[in-house]
Amino acid sequence: MKRYRIGYVALPGFNESELGEMQAVLGINPLNRPSIIGATTKPVTGQHGLTLVPDRVFQDRTPLDVLVIPDIPTAAQDDPAFHAFLTDQCSRVAYVVASSGGVLALAKADVLEGKTATADDQGTKLLADYGVKPVFERKAVVDGKFYTAGHSTGMIEAAFMVLEKLRGTSFAKFAELTLEYDPHPQFTTHTPKKPVDLTAGDAPTIAIALPSGCYLPDFMGAVEVLSAFPNSKLHVVSHDKTPVQCLLGSKVVPTTTFATCPQVDFVIMGATQPMLLKDKELLDFIRRQEPAAKGMISVCAGTLVYAAAGILDGKTATSNFHHTPLLDKLGAKSSGTEVAIDGKFYSAGPAIGSYEVALKAVRDMYGIDAAHHIEQNVLEYAPKPVFGVGSPEKAGKWLARISKYLIAASLPFYLSAGRKGARYVKSQASTRLLKPTST
């Protein structure tokens, strides 16, 4: 099977969620070779506070098969060096996937002249100024090698379209099921009684628990939702401040450590490798944060980490459909639903679930008007799944069985590590109970 070279552009102020979610789709085949491309190899911070380390620069002319450009701010769109890079790469790559400000950058570099394209709502209004034929719909648009879209669901669906070209329809359907891409807008019928001001009141503080070996896309939808509050603060927490190697190739720079992170309003935990379910520093961090946190958000196998930490004992929770049965064996009550809420505990399936579970947390903490505004005006959430097989029920028994079979070998490792983590937590609790109280 061919290995495709996929380059993801990361410039100051880029949308980390869009980059991460497109990585989830295009990187689902482990043979693909991802690269993070920057103007230099110095760490680059995105619009929500996540810092990635590029491993390639504009001047590196190593051929790519796919170029991915997430939303970027105006300053990056207007960079002449970036325009030169786009002109060169777009003449050689097989596919270009761009979202929102990334589409505007292509237009300003004159590589979309005469082509049909779309972007986010505001950006689409500007495309005609650069000789582009704009499409004023919230959907992915294809013109030759160019796949353009707006925020969230649009750019994810553009990535699925390219994945089908690279790997075929059967593989792309398998990916849609495995990522459980079955989005459900929650607030389309709601009408706020007055304009929403996200600057009013206290903005959330957020921590993503990100030791090496985590799956970044599971974190980033929730980060984007909660970071829609302009004064929000993101803490990227790990064992130390050494850049963390995430699954799918991204290196992320932590901002603080498990030992020094302040108390936050929301903790987000995404999927991890099995060994992290018994990581003592991670489990201790989660247990320290939970009592005073407003919301504990977990996505995909991240829910197993919370279960191993003992904070889901007797609580209803969910994960991806492969891992959800393990929750009952780790003290939680598996819901079997796409999103589960039990008190302050918000859990969901993979990737797209990260957006939807965080929107429910916003609804509960800040009101339905704020949740509606973020879903409809910030995310421009308007799903049109490419294949419509994003759940086991929709995929049919054979595709679901294949997906379960391919994941089944990992389940004993998650369960074993989760039980070891749970034993550690219980031993710590017993030790504290046995210690005499100081006077």
Sequence and secondary structure as in RCSB ss.txt:
>XXXX:A:sequence
MKRYRIGYVALPGFNESELGEMQAVLGINPLNRPSIIGATTKPVTGQHGLTLVPDRVFQDRTPLDVLVIPDIPTA
AQDDPAFHAFLTDQCSRVAYVVASSGGVLALAKADVLEGKTATADDQGTKLLADYGVKPVFERKAVVDGKFYTAG
HSTGMIEAAFMVLEKLRGTSFAKFAELTLEYDPHPQFTTHTPKKPVDLTAGDAPTIAIALPSGCYLPDFMGAVEV
LSAFPNSKLHVVSHDKTPVQCLLGSKVVPTTTFATCPQVDFVIMGATQPMLLKDKELLDFIRRQEPAAKGMISVC
AGTLVYAAAGILDGKTATSNFHHTPLLDKLGAKSSGTEVAIDGKFYSAGPAIGSYEVALKAVRDMYGIDAAHHIE
QNVLEYAPKPVFGVGSPEKAGKWLARISKYLIAASLPFYLSAGRKGARYVKSQASTRLLKPTST
>XXXX:A:secstr
    EEEEE  TT  HHHHHHHHHHHT STTSEEEEEESSSS EE TTS EE  SEETT     SEEEE    HH
HHT HHHHHHHHHHHTT SEEEEETHHHHHHHHTTSSTT EE  SHHHHHHHGGGT EE  SSS EEETTEEEE 
TTHHHHHHHHHHHHHHH HHHHHHHHHHTT     SSTT   SS   TTSS   EEEEE  TTB THHHHHHHHH
HTTSTT EEEEEESSSS EE GGG EE  SEETTT    SEEEE  B GGGGG HHHHHHHHHHGGG SEEEEET
THHHHHHHTTTTTT EE   TTTHHHHHHTTSEE  SSEEEETTEEEE STHHHHHHHHHHHHHHH HHHHHHII
IIIS      SSS  SHHHH HHHHHHHHHHHHTTHHHHHHHHHHHHHHHHHHHHHHHHS    
